[in-house]
Amino acid sequence: MITINFKIELPIDNFKNIYFISGKTPLKHKFWEFEINRDNVLFGFDFKYTVKTDHAGLWTSISLFFKTVDFQIYDKRHWDVENDEWVI
């Protein structure tokens, strides 16, 4: 797993979903999501890449002046740690 993030947040309750869309990719088991939210983050960015975990994939987020844009591509399957394989 790779995770990079930085945020400057204010202690306010300001969350509201503004826009959300998602869909399937041409790759088997892969989906994508895009959303825009109003939140309490003045400035920030996030990057996360995971493998061999539930819903593994790439997730990015950029926040500026209480608006956050998120995008992710992920695997819909769950990871079985004991057997080191995807759950069927």
C-alpha positions, 0 to 999 in steps of 0.5 A: 500500500502507498499512501500520501496525504496532507490536509488543513481542516477546520473544526466545522460540520460542513459536509454535503455531497454535490455530485456523484457518478460511478460506473464499470470499466472494460476490465473485469471486476473494476469500477470507478467513482467520481464525486465532488463534496463540500466539506471542512478541508481548506486545502489538501490532497490524498493519494492511495494505492492498494493491492491484496486488500478489499476493494484494492485500487487507486484513490485520489483526492484534491481539496481547495476552499471547502470543495473536494474532488475524489476519483477512484478506480477499484476492484469490487472483490474482497481479499481473503488473507488466509488463502492469499486470493480473491474471495469467490 
